[in-house]
Amino acid sequence: MMRASIEPGSTYFRRSNSYARLDPSEKGAVSFFLGQAQAKLFAHDFFRVSKLVHYDYYLECNGKRRTRTRPDFLGYHGKRAAIAVEAKGRSLGWDDALIENAKKQAQSIPHIDGYPVTTTYAHVAYFDDDRWFARLVDPPQRQIAEPVDPAALTLSYYLPIVAAIRERQTSPERGRFWDEDVSYLRANFEDVDIHLSVREDIAERVPPEDRFLADPAGFGSPNTDLHELAVSLDAESDEKLEQAGFPPRRLDDQLSFLGGDGVGIELGRSWTDWRTSGDQ
């Protein structure tokens, strides 16, 4: 969806011609998802948070009633940083009513248990002319709701990723990325021309998605080992940052990426023209 809707320019992303041809209702639906994608990118690049979880999905994974269908997210980096994000996407600009509504919704997002004060903000993605912009605002002091279990939050993040890879009949592949001693489960998604990989030691700690969602209580308490592993990956990423100025994020062909969450993406060659469009 992002490939069809935005194009890279020399210093910014711009909306594509195919996006411009959508009717208003179609633009609204696409912008809804683009808003979440931009919020994910910002959380990763600014806060270095690679594990960002939709709060409603967290509730579903813990056998609780979903509060509403809206794009609010929780994420963390290591054990020192936590963020809560209310993400919005618009095909045109923003107005004060949208901002005020987003700020109120952001206030209701709970914090992560055992973490310092959560950085909470509303993130609005929108197009101004053809440029793709972001507007971030901080809400006032929020009410503290029931805290989120970090182990359960981590499981909620990896559960759909591992399930998607398992469904494609993957097999372990060793040393695909920089970690030569780490095995990955890898799957080909032909419909979007990408390969998706996840560390095997992460997958081993994740139960089958269908069985887990059918009876979350039957699996007992969330596996704290998975959270500890995720925290250790963040520590490794921090170490690379200190040693190299910034951790490596892509292979030489600039079509393969490995996140600090142990999840890798390899773009197929059909992505080459998109990557090199504009002046980049």
C-alpha positions, 0 to 999 in steps of 0.5 A, a space after each residue: 500500500 505504501 509503495 502504491 501511495 507514496 514515492 521517495 523524493 530527494 529530501 521527502 516522500 511525496 504522494 504518488 499519481 495512483 494515490 491522487 487518482 483515488 476518490 475521497 473515500 478511498 483516500 481516507 481508507 488508505 490514509 488511515 493505514 499510511 498514518 500508522 505506517 508513518 508513526 511506526 517509522 518515526 518511532 523507530 528512527 527517533 525513539 529507536 522503538 522497533 516493537 510497536 504494538 496495536 493496543 487492541 491486539 494486545 487486549 485480544 491476545 490477553 483474552 480481554 475485550 477490545 476497547 475500540 477500533 482505533 490506531 493507538 500503539 504501545 512500544 518500548 526500547 530496552 527497559 529504559 524507554 516506552 512510548 504510547 502513540 495515537 496515530 492519525 492519517 489524513 489525505 489533506 491537512 489537519 485541523 484543530 478538532 482532529 488534533 484535540 480528539 487525538 490528544 484526548 485519545 492518547 491520554 487513555 493509552 495505558 503505560 507499560 508496567 516496570 518502565 519509566 514514565 511513558 512518552 505519549 503523543 499524537 502523530 498525524 500524517 498528512 499530505 500538504 500539496 504532494 509532500 508527506 508530512 507529520 505533525 506531533 503533539 503532546 497531550 496534557 497529563 493523562 489518567 493512569 489506567 491499568 498497566 500493560 504487562 511487558 512480557 504480554 506486550 512482546 508476545 503480542 508484537 511477535 505473534 502475527 509476524 511468526 504466524 505469517 512466516 510459519 504459514 508460508 512453510 519456512 525452513 531455518 536459514 543460517 547467517 542470512 543477515 549480519 548475525 552469522 551464528 543466528 538462525 532465521 525462519 524465512 518465508 517468501 511473500 510473492 504477492 508483494 515480492 518480499 522475503 520476511 525473516 525472524 530469528 529462530 530463537 524468537 520463533 521458538 518462544 512464540 506459540 501457534 497464533 490460532 491456538 493461542 487466540 482461541 484460548 489465551 488463558 490455556 497457555 498460562 502467563 506470558 513467556 518472560 524469556 521472550 521479553 528478556 530476549 527482545 531487551 537483549 537485542 535492544 542492548 546489542 543495537 545500542 552497543 552497535 550505535 556506540 561503536 559505529 555511530 549508527 547500527 547497520 540497517 541494510 545490506 549492500 544492495 539497499 534492498 534488505 533490512 534487519 531491524 533491532 527486533 530480529 525481523 528482516 525484510 528483503 525486497 524483491 527486484 521489482 522494488 528497485 524502480 521505487 527505491 530509485 525514483 525521485 532523486 535519491 
